[in-house]
Amino acid sequence: MRNTISRAGMLAIAAAVALNGCTDSGTPEVRGTTPAETPAPADDEFEVALADWWAEDAPADQLLVCAYIDEVGMDAAIDEMAHGWAEDRPDGPEWNAEIAAVWVEAHCESLRAEFDADEQQEAPADILAYGETFSWPSGVEITVNQPWVERNLEADESYDEHSTVMVYFPLAIANYGGEAYDATLMFTKVFSGGYEGTWVAEADVPTMTLLPEQTAEVTISYAVADPTDVTMSVTPEGQVWDASNWTGGIE
């Protein structure tokens, strides 16, 4: 089903999305999800063949098909699948739109229910304590360990009236995804005592690219207002909406 659905545009959700390899092109990975059980086929040659056709794609790709069906409606989607079936299964059973609609809807409901359950169970919180780890769908994992006060800033070296204490934040970065991760894209921000902290290039600046399974440690420095109330926000590739936050005080 993979190549045929792509040619037919089954995955055109907002823009053309190729069904094959959608996870690699940016679609959030369905972590921990296994293929939903195929509804038990009747003793019908078409339904058995349809189940085999559908099973050629990974669960994440099947979910995209289900999302496309929600966008265009079952009738339009089944018409497109019929064209794909004719190309991909020219010697197979004759296409049966009624059976296909019932079967696909049942499978989509089962797959959505399983995905929702996995997401609720595995989705990490985006507010963490220092020392905890956040994993992004790309496979990048970041831990902000307990920061420490490096020194109080003298009046002549303070960056502004609110940035009076130099704090160091040790970060551990791991790449468990399938592609290289450019750590220079990592973006951090600090909020302390009601004010935004001032980044200072005094400690480390991430300059590395991590290949799959590689890890690194860096220390990032900020001048802050109140070390008893410090929150660091981190996003691995600069998208502020994808940030996770570590918060707590520094003893």
N, C-alpha and C positions, 0 to 999 in steps of 0.2 A: 504493500500500500504506500510505502514511503515515497518513491519517485513519482508515482502517479498523482498522489495527492498534491505534491509540490507543483507539478505541472498544471494541475487544475486550479491552483490558488486556494486550496482549502484552508490554509493558515494565514490568510490575509486579514489579520486583525490590526486595524489602524494603518498598517503598511504590510507589504509582502514579507511574510516570515517563512523561511524554508523549514519544512517539517523535519528533514534530516539534519541532525546536528544542532537543533535549536538551543540546547543547553550551552554549547560552546559559543554561540553567537550572542549570548547575553541574557537569555531567558533564565530566571532564577532556578537554580537546581532544586529538584524535589528530593531533599535529603531524607534518607530513611524510608522512602516510599518504595514498595515492591509492587509489581503488577497486580492489579485487582483480579480476583478470580473471574474468569470468563463465565457469564451465565450459561448454565448447562444447556447445550444445544439439543434440539429435538432431533429425531432421526430424519433429518432433512439435509440433503447434500449441500444446498445453498448455505444454510446456516452454519454448517461445519466449515465450509470454505470461507465464509465471511469471518468467522472467529480466527481462522488461521491468517487471513489477510490483515486483520486488525492487530494481531499479536506480533507482527513484524516490527512494530514501533515500540519504543520505550514508553514507560508510564508518563513521563513529562511531555512527550510528543502527543500521546493520546489525550492528555489534558488540554493541549492546545486545540486539537480537533473539537473537543467538547466545548471549549470556549468559543470557537468559530461558529459552531452550531447555535450557541446562545445568541451570537451576533446576527446571523442571517436567517435563522429559523430552520427547523428540521427539514421542511420540504425543499428549500433551496439547497441545503447541504446534501440531502440525499440525491438530488439531481446531479450535483457535481460528483458525488461518489460513484454514481452510475456510470458517468463518462470514464472515470478512473478505472472502474472495474472492467469495463470493456477493453481498455488498453492493457491493463495489468493481468487480467485473467481471461484472455480471448478464448481459451479452451475450457474455461470453467463453467459452472452452472449458470443458467440465465439469471440476470439480476432481478431480485424481487424487492421492490421499494417498500412494500408493507412490512415484510419480515425484517428488512434492514432497519427501518425506522424504530420498530419495537426493540430490536436487539441492541442498537446503538444507544438508545435512550437508557435502557436498563444498565448497560455497561458504564455509561457516563455517570449515572447516579451512584453506582457502586464505587467508581474510581474517585469521584468528588468526596464521598463520605470517608473513604480511606485516607485521602490526602488531607482533609480537614482534621481528622483525628491525629494524624502524624504531625501536622503543623502545630496544633494546640499542645501536643506533648513535647515537641522538640524545639519550638521557637524560643530562643533565649531572650531574656529581658534586656532592654537597651539602657538600663541604669544599673551599674554594677559598683561593688566596693573595690577598692584597690587590692590588687592581687588576683582578681577574677579575670577570666578570659572570655572574649566575645569572638564568635565565628561568623564570618560572612558567607553567603552562598557561593562566592567565588573560590572558597577554600582558604582565604587569608584568615589567620587568627592573630589577635593582638591582645596582650596582657599589659595593663598599666600597673606596675608594682608600686608599693608604698613609696611616695615621694618623700624627700627630706629637705629641710631648710639648709641651704648652703651657707648663707650669711645674710645679715641685715645690711641693707644698702645705706651708704652714707648719703648725705644730702646732695653732694656734688656728683654722685653717680646714679642717683635715682632717675628713672626714665620719666616719671611724672609723679604728681603728689600722691597717687594711689598705688604706685608700684614701688614698694619700699622693702620687700623681702624677696631674695633670690631663692627660688625653689627648683630642685632638680627632680625630673620625672623619669624613672627607668622603665623602658618599654621592651617587651619581648615580642618579636614578630616571627610568625611561621607561615610558610606557604604550603598548604596541603591541597592546592588545586592542581589542575592539569596543565597550566600555562605559567610562564615566568611572570613574576610580580615585580613591578618597578616601584620600589619603596620611596622614591623621590616624590611620588604622587600623593603620599600620605599627608593628610592635613590635620593639624591639631589646633585646639583653641582652649583657653583656660578662663574660667570665671571665678572670682574670689571676692568675698566681702561686698558683693553688689557691684563690682567693677570687672571689666575685662582685663585679664592679665596681659603683660607685654612680653612677646617672645623675644628671647635674647640668644644670639648665636654664640653662647659661651660654652655650652657643652657640645653634644654631637649634633650633626645634621645628617639625616639618612641620605646616603648616596648610593646604596647598593641595589642590585636587582637580584631577587631571590628566585632560583629555579625551584621546580616542584620538590617538596620534601626538605628544602633548606630553611634554616632559622637564623635569626640575628638578634642582637641586643643593641639598643641605642639609649642614650640619656638625653632628654630634651629639657632645656632650662627656660623658665618664665619668671619675670618679676611680678609679684602679686601683692594684693592689699592685705589679706588676712589669711595666714597659713592654717588657721583652725577651720576654715571653710573654703575648700578648694574643689572645683569640678573641672576635670579635663574631658573635652570632647574630641573624639578621634574618628576619622573616616579614612578608609584605605586608599581611595582614589579621588578625593576632593569633592565628592557630591555631598553637600551639607545635609541632605535629607537621609543619607545613609549612615549618619553618625551614631556612635554609641558613647555613653557617658560614664565616667568613673568619678565617684564623689566621696568625700570624707575629709577629716581633719588630719593635720600633721602634728604629732606630739613632739 
